[in-house]
Amino acid sequence: MKKRFFSVILAIFIITSTVTGCTEKTNENEVTIPKEEYDKLVDNYKKYSKAEYLQEQIHNEFIDEISEEDLIEGVYHGIFESLDDKYSTYMDAEEFKKYMEVSSGTYYGIGVRIGSDEMNLIHIYDFTASETPAMKAGLKINDQIIKVNDKEYTGEQLEKAIEVMKSTEKEGTVKITVRRVTGEKIEILDFDVEREEIRYIESIQSDMINDTVGYIRIVQFDEVAGKDFKEHFKNLEKRGMESYILDLRSNPGGLVNSAVEIADFLLGETIVVYTEDKYGERIYHRSDSKKEDIPFVVLVNSLSASAAEILSGAIQDLKEAPVVGVQTFGKGIVQKVIPYHDGSAYKYTVSKYYTPSGKNIHEIGITPDYIVELPDDIKGIGIAFKDTDVQILKALELLNN
C-alpha cells in the first residue's frame, strides 16, 4: 500500500523548510542535509507517524471503503475542529465555493431566515416575504429546525442545512422537523414544504410608520448597506421623517466596515469599535464629527449579532439613542478567511472587538436599556406588524415622550 498520507505531509514540510547550506546527492536514495534540518525532519516524522499508522489501520480493517483524499481532507477539517471554536473552520473547494456564493437574483427555497441560537439549534427568526412556502406549510417564527429530510442538524451545521433546503433546481418538497415551544409546552412537528422561487431581499428596508416617524430595518451588513442606508434615510426625510426606529433585530452581522460607515452617519467624532489580537495590537475604527442629529430608537433581539452589536453597542455607549428589546447574541470576535491555491479555504478567529467604552461582549451580548419580550404567539416582527409588535410600540412610546 502506498503511504501517500505521510508522503504528502513530509513533502509539504520539505518544501516549506528553509535549508541553509548545500544538499548533495550521493545516490538515488540519499541526500546530505544540515543536521538542523535533519532533526526537524525527524521531529516531523514523530508528529505524523501516528496519523500514517491510523490511516493504514482504517484502510486495512474499516468496514467501508474510504479514499486517501477523503482521509486527508478529514485531517484538515479536524485541525480546525480541535480549536473548539464554531467560527473557525476548514472548507474544501466545494464548500468554499458555496460559502462565497452571493444570494442574488432568484433561487428555490422555503422562504425562511434562520440563524444559530443560544441552544446551538437552527432558529427561524423571520420569513423572506409576507407569504412564503414555509408560512403556508405552518412553520412559525421562533420554531427551531432540528431535522431536514429526516437528518439532524445543529446550529454549527447551519450552512449544510441551508444547502438541503435551498436549491437552484425547480420546485421540490423538503421535510422540515421543528421543535416548537409554546409556554411550557414543547412539540416536535413535521412539515412537508414545497420549494418555490424566492427573490433576493435588499439589506435595507424602510417606510414611514406614521406622518412623522420613520422605520429603517437593516437586514444584514453587506458591502452596499452603508450606501443604501443613507439613501433610505434621505428618502424618509423627504417624506417628513422627524424621528425614526432603527431595527437591528435578527441581523446576523456581516461586514464591519459597513457597520462603521453607518455609525459614522449617526454618531459624532468618536471611536466606533476597536479590535485587539493575541499580541495586544489594536486597530481603531473612528467616525468624524458630522452626524444626522434626529431622535431615534434602536431595536435588538437575541439574534442581533456581530456587526449589529458593533453598531448598537456604539450607539448605547455614547448614549445617542435608547436600545429596546432583549439581550443580543454575543459575538464579539473577528474572523479572517484565507483562500488556498487548490480552491479550498480556511476561516479562523484572529481578534476580539470592543465597544467604545472597552467592553467585549463575546458570549455575553448587549443588554438593552429597555427589556421588552415578544409574546410566544407573535405572528411576525417589523413594520407589517406595527400594531402588535410590542418592541415597535415601546419605541414609539419613547419617541413620543
Buried (B, 14 or more C-beta within 10 A) or exposed (E): EEEBBBEBBBEEBBEEBEEEEEEEEEEEEEEEBEEEBEEBBEEBBEEBEEBBEEBBEBBEEEEEEEEBEEBBBBBBBEEBBEEEBBBBBBBBBEBBEBEEEEEEEEBBBBBBBBBBBBEEBBBBBBBBEEEBBBBBBBBBBBBBBBBBEEEEBBBBBBEBBBEBBBBEEEEEEBBBBBBBEEEEEEEEEEBEBBBBEBEEBEBBBBBBBEEBBBBBBBBBBBEBBBEBBBEBBEBBBEEEBEBBBBBBBBBBBBBBBBBBBBBBBBBEEBBBBBBBEEEEEEEEBBBEEEBEEEEBBBBBBBBBBBBBBBBBBBBBBBEBBBBBBBBBBBBBBBBEEEEBEEEBBBBBBEBBBBBBEEBBBBEBBBBBBBEBEBEEEBEBBBBEEBEBBBBBEBBBEBBEE
